[in-house]
Amino acid sequence: MRRTEKLLLRRFGQGIYQILRDQPHVPVIACWIDGNWGSYTSFAGGPPTKNKKPDFWRKIRIGVSAPIAVPANVLEEGNRTRRYLMQACFEARKHIGLDVPEVEVFAERDEEGDDDKN
């Protein structure tokens, strides 16, 4: 989940990399959920569900990719795996008619230290 409106996709943590590193043949299905920002469960205007009215009729669109296998050379490095999967999520946007941006390279500090304090 993103925490600000400006950030389109929050950087993935290490968990998915660790799972796929140990189980490299597990297929991954990338999804993009659009329309949730500003909803009862988003961080818009404060923590999810806090001091917000439920909005059961909000239009949410979901783009889903076909199952993909992450290539072995991508799984050799954690940040490369995370960027690859983030790009797969961006690619799922095309199924609901949205543009497909490129994942930005993580800051040098993040590449080396692998900190996820965002």
C-alpha positions in Angstrom: 0.0 0.0 0.0 1.2 3.4 -0.8 1.2 6.1 1.9 1.1 9.2 -0.2 -0.9 10.2 -3.3 2.3 11.2 -5.1 3.8 7.7 -4.9 2.3 5.4 -7.5 3.8 2.2 -6.1 5.6 1.7 -2.9 8.9 -0.2 -3.1 8.4 -3.9 -2.4 9.9 -5.4 0.7 12.3 -8.4 0.8 9.6 -11.0 1.6 8.6 -11.9 -2.0 12.3 -12.2 -2.9 13.0 -14.6 0.0 10.0 -16.7 -0.9 10.9 -17.0 -4.6 14.6 -17.5 -3.8 13.6 -20.6 -1.9 10.8 -21.7 -4.3 12.0 -20.4 -7.7 9.4 -22.3 -9.7 6.4 -20.8 -8.0 4.3 -18.9 -10.5 3.5 -15.2 -9.7 0.3 -13.4 -10.6 0.9 -9.6 -10.7 -2.1 -7.4 -9.9 -2.9 -3.7 -10.0 -5.7 -2.3 -7.9 -6.9 1.1 -9.1 -9.4 3.5 -7.4 -8.6 2.7 -3.8 -6.7 6.0 -3.0 -9.0 8.2 -0.9 -11.1 5.2 0.3 -11.9 4.0 3.8 -9.0 1.6 3.7 -6.3 4.0 2.2 -3.8 6.3 3.9 -5.4 9.4 2.4 -6.3 11.7 5.2 -4.9 9.5 7.9 -4.5 5.8 8.8 -6.9 3.3 7.1 -10.4 3.2 8.7 -9.6 5.9 11.2 -12.2 8.8 11.3 -13.4 7.8 7.8 -16.8 6.8 6.5 -17.1 3.4 4.8 -17.5 3.8 1.1 -18.9 0.5 -0.1 -19.9 1.8 -3.6 -16.4 3.1 -4.6 -15.4 2.0 -8.1 -12.3 -0.2 -7.9 -10.7 -1.7 -11.0 -8.3 -4.6 -10.8 -5.8 -5.6 -13.6 -4.4 -9.2 -13.3 -1.6 -10.7 -15.3 -1.1 -14.2 -16.5 1.1 -16.3 -14.2 4.7 -15.6 -14.7 7.9 -17.4 -13.7 10.7 -15.1 -12.5 13.8 -15.9 -14.6 16.7 -17.5 -12.6 19.1 -14.6 -13.5 16.6 -12.1 -11.9 16.3 -14.2 -8.7 20.1 -14.0 -8.2 19.7 -10.6 -6.6 17.0 -9.3 -4.2 16.6 -5.7 -5.6 16.6 -7.0 -9.2 13.8 -9.4 -8.2 11.8 -6.7 -6.5 12.1 -4.3 -9.4 11.1 -7.0 -11.8 8.0 -7.8 -9.8 7.1 -4.1 -9.4 7.4 -3.7 -13.2 5.1 -6.8 -13.6 2.5 -5.0 -11.4 2.8 -1.9 -13.6 2.3 -4.1 -16.6 -1.0 -5.4 -15.1 -2.3 -1.8 -15.4 -2.7 -2.2 -19.2 -5.5 -4.7 -18.6 -7.7 -1.8 -17.2 -6.6 0.8 -19.8 -3.9 2.6 -17.7 -0.4 3.6 -18.9 2.5 1.4 -18.0 5.3 3.4 -16.3 8.8 2.2 -15.7 10.0 1.3 -12.3 12.7 3.7 -11.1 16.0 2.4 -10.0 16.2 2.4 -6.2 18.4 5.0 -4.6 22.0 3.9 -4.1 21.5 3.7 -0.4 18.5 1.4 -0.9 20.4 -0.7 -3.5 23.3 -1.4 -1.1 21.7 -1.4 2.3 18.3 -2.9 1.3 16.6 -0.7 4.0 12.9 -0.3 3.7 12.1 2.6 5.9 9.7 4.2 3.4 
